[in-house]
């Protein structure tokens, strides 16, 4: 697995690179956002570890630019900014997980492993998924219905990928938050309900009587393609 570390503080950058290499990962590093975005868009990587507070191009802007250029591999943000608003901004900019400094290297490695497992699961479901009369293209992140394509947000695509990867299984709201949002302190599980409701308006013939995105009372949601 090829990992990229973008961190402007030299001691932290060195510690991250050495720790990841000791686990058997192939690691490259950049000392600022400008050099980091060039590497991230020219070399193939499986995961990006990204500091937020950097001069010139900060982590939020870098992540948004990365997604704008079509780079879809997982991003783990590393930052001293731990307020909920900062976490939300990081995830909304396209990050997959958010780790607040100071953190233990054991937790960092666990987050890296979890993101790489998630990437492998999503790769295993294939590029396209048919749900009723809709077709989901995970690579383009679009939903096409009656020959009309509309974009899916990263979270919408993540929800569908998680459901598709567990056919016939019930996925709890907490599992959605853990896998799709990437951390456990999100304000409310109602967030998942709101995203499911939005997806139903795009997929279901009658969102009030869903046939594909099924609520399992007291447990979560199930996909019936």
C-alpha positions as CSV (number, residue, x, y, z in Angstrom):
1,X,0.0,0.0,0.0
2,X,1.3,3.5,-0.9
3,X,0.6,6.3,1.6
4,X,1.3,10.0,1.3
5,X,2.0,12.2,4.4
6,X,1.5,15.9,4.1
7,X,2.7,17.6,7.3
8,X,4.7,20.9,7.7
9,X,6.1,20.1,11.2
10,X,9.3,18.2,10.5
11,X,9.4,16.1,13.8
12,X,5.8,15.0,13.3
13,X,6.3,14.3,9.6
14,X,9.4,12.1,10.4
15,X,7.6,10.2,13.2
16,X,4.6,9.5,10.9
17,X,6.8,8.3,8.0
18,X,8.9,6.1,10.2
19,X,5.9,4.6,12.0
20,X,4.1,3.8,8.8
21,X,7.2,2.3,7.1
22,X,7.7,0.1,10.2
23,X,4.2,-1.3,9.5
24,X,5.2,-2.2,5.9
25,X,3.6,0.7,4.0
26,X,5.4,2.5,1.2
27,X,5.4,6.1,2.2
28,X,6.1,9.4,0.5
29,X,6.0,12.8,2.3
30,X,5.6,16.5,1.5
31,X,6.4,19.5,3.8
32,X,3.6,21.8,2.7
33,X,0.3,21.9,0.9
34,X,1.6,23.1,-2.5
35,X,4.1,20.3,-2.8
36,X,1.6,17.9,-1.4
37,X,-1.2,18.6,-3.9
38,X,1.4,18.1,-6.7
39,X,2.4,14.7,-5.4
40,X,-1.2,13.7,-4.6
41,X,-2.3,14.4,-8.2
42,X,0.7,12.9,-10.0
43,X,1.5,9.7,-8.0
44,X,-0.8,6.8,-7.3
45,X,-1.7,6.4,-3.6
46,X,-4.0,4.3,-1.5
47,X,-4.3,6.8,1.4
48,X,-3.4,10.3,2.3
49,X,-2.6,11.6,5.8
50,X,-3.1,15.3,5.8
51,X,-2.3,18.0,8.4
52,X,-4.9,20.8,8.5
53,X,-2.9,23.8,9.7
54,X,-0.3,24.5,7.0
55,X,1.0,27.8,5.5
56,X,0.0,28.6,1.9
57,X,-2.5,25.8,1.2
58,X,-4.2,24.4,4.3
59,X,-5.6,20.9,4.6
60,X,-9.2,21.9,4.1
61,X,-8.4,23.7,0.8
62,X,-6.1,20.9,-0.3
63,X,-8.7,18.2,0.3
64,X,-11.4,20.2,-1.6
65,X,-9.0,20.6,-4.6
66,X,-8.1,16.9,-4.5
67,X,-11.7,15.9,-4.7
68,X,-12.3,18.5,-7.4
69,X,-9.6,16.9,-9.5
70,X,-11.2,13.5,-9.2
71,X,-8.9,11.9,-6.6
72,X,-11.1,9.5,-4.6
73,X,-8.7,7.7,-2.3
74,X,-9.3,8.0,1.5
75,X,-8.0,11.1,3.3
76,X,-7.3,11.0,7.1
77,X,-7.0,14.6,8.5
78,X,-4.6,15.2,11.4
79,X,-5.1,18.4,13.4
80,X,-5.0,20.2,16.7
81,X,-8.4,21.7,15.9
82,X,-10.9,19.5,17.7
83,X,-14.1,21.5,17.8
84,X,-17.2,19.8,16.2
85,X,-17.4,22.7,13.7
86,X,-13.8,22.0,12.6
87,X,-14.5,18.3,12.3
88,X,-17.6,18.9,10.2
89,X,-15.6,21.3,7.9
90,X,-12.9,18.7,7.5
91,X,-15.4,16.0,6.5
92,X,-17.4,18.3,4.3
93,X,-14.2,19.2,2.5
94,X,-13.9,15.6,1.4
95,X,-12.0,13.9,4.2
96,X,-12.9,10.4,5.3
97,X,-11.8,10.5,8.9
98,X,-10.5,13.1,11.3
99,X,-7.9,12.5,14.1
100,X,-7.2,15.2,16.7
101,X,-3.7,15.8,18.0
102,X,-2.2,14.7,20.3
103,X,-3.1,11.1,19.3
104,X,-1.5,7.7,20.0
105,X,0.3,6.0,17.2
106,X,-1.7,2.9,17.9
107,X,-4.9,4.8,17.2
108,X,-3.5,6.3,14.1
109,X,-2.5,2.9,12.7
110,X,-6.0,1.5,13.6
111,X,-7.6,4.4,11.6
112,X,-5.3,3.8,8.7
113,X,-6.1,0.1,8.6
114,X,-9.9,0.8,8.9
115,X,-9.8,3.2,6.0
116,X,-7.8,0.8,3.8
117,X,-10.3,-2.0,4.6
118,X,-13.1,0.3,3.7
119,X,-11.4,1.1,0.4
120,X,-11.0,-2.6,-0.4
121,X,-14.7,-3.3,0.4
122,X,-15.8,-0.5,-1.8
123,X,-13.6,-1.8,-4.6
124,X,-15.2,-5.2,-4.2
125,X,-18.7,-4.0,-5.0
126,X,-17.8,-3.0,-8.5
127,X,-18.1,0.3,-10.3
128,X,-21.9,0.2,-10.9
129,X,-24.9,-0.8,-8.8
130,X,-28.5,-1.2,-10.0
131,X,-31.2,-0.2,-7.6
132,X,-34.7,-0.5,-9.1
133,X,-34.7,1.8,-12.1
134,X,-31.6,3.7,-11.0
135,X,-27.9,3.0,-11.7
136,X,-25.3,4.1,-9.3
137,X,-21.8,4.8,-10.7
138,X,-19.4,4.9,-7.8
139,X,-16.4,6.0,-9.8
140,X,-18.2,9.1,-11.3
141,X,-20.4,9.4,-8.1
142,X,-23.6,9.8,-10.0
143,X,-27.1,8.3,-10.0
144,X,-28.9,7.8,-13.3
145,X,-32.6,7.3,-13.6
146,X,-34.7,7.6,-16.7
147,X,-31.6,8.6,-18.6
148,X,-31.1,11.6,-16.3
149,X,-27.8,11.7,-14.3
150,X,-27.5,13.6,-11.1
151,X,-24.5,13.9,-8.7
152,X,-24.2,12.1,-5.4
153,X,-22.4,13.6,-2.5
154,X,-19.5,11.7,-1.0
155,X,-21.6,10.7,2.0
156,X,-24.6,9.5,-0.2
157,X,-22.2,7.4,-2.3
158,X,-20.6,6.0,0.9
159,X,-24.0,5.1,2.4
160,X,-24.9,3.2,-0.8
161,X,-21.5,1.5,-1.0
162,X,-21.8,0.3,2.6
163,X,-25.3,-1.1,2.0
164,X,-24.2,-2.7,-1.3
165,X,-21.2,-4.3,0.5
166,X,-23.5,-6.0,3.0
167,X,-26.3,-7.5,0.9
168,X,-29.4,-8.5,2.9
169,X,-27.8,-7.3,6.1
170,X,-29.1,-4.5,8.4
171,X,-26.7,-1.6,8.8
172,X,-27.1,0.4,12.0
173,X,-27.0,4.2,12.2
174,X,-23.8,3.9,14.3
175,X,-22.1,1.7,11.6
176,X,-22.9,4.4,9.0
177,X,-21.4,7.1,11.2
178,X,-18.3,4.9,11.9
179,X,-17.6,3.9,8.3
180,X,-19.0,6.7,6.2
181,X,-18.3,9.7,8.5
182,X,-15.3,8.1,10.0
183,X,-15.5,9.0,13.7
184,X,-17.8,8.4,16.6
185,X,-18.6,11.9,17.9
186,X,-20.9,13.1,15.2
187,X,-23.7,15.2,16.7
188,X,-26.7,13.0,16.0
189,X,-27.7,9.7,14.3
190,X,-30.6,11.7,12.8
191,X,-28.0,12.8,10.3
192,X,-28.1,9.3,8.8
193,X,-31.9,9.4,8.7
194,X,-31.7,12.7,6.8
195,X,-29.3,11.3,4.2
196,X,-31.4,8.2,3.7
197,X,-34.5,10.4,3.2
198,X,-32.7,12.4,0.6
199,X,-31.5,9.3,-1.2
200,X,-35.1,7.9,-1.3
201,X,-36.3,11.0,-3.2
202,X,-33.7,10.1,-5.8
203,X,-34.2,6.4,-5.9
204,X,-37.7,5.4,-4.8
205,X,-40.9,5.8,-7.0
206,X,-42.7,6.7,-3.8
207,X,-40.3,7.9,-1.1
208,X,-43.0,7.6,1.5
209,X,-43.3,3.9,0.7
210,X,-39.8,2.8,0.0
211,X,-39.1,-0.5,-1.8
212,X,-35.3,-0.4,-1.9
213,X,-34.0,1.6,1.1
214,X,-35.8,-0.2,3.8
215,X,-36.1,0.9,7.4
216,X,-35.7,-1.9,10.0
217,X,-37.3,-0.5,13.1
218,X,-35.0,-0.2,16.0
219,X,-32.0,-1.6,14.0
220,X,-31.1,0.5,11.0
221,X,-31.5,0.2,7.2
222,X,-31.3,-2.6,4.6
223,X,-30.9,-2.4,0.8
224,X,-33.3,-4.4,-1.4
225,X,-32.0,-3.7,-4.9
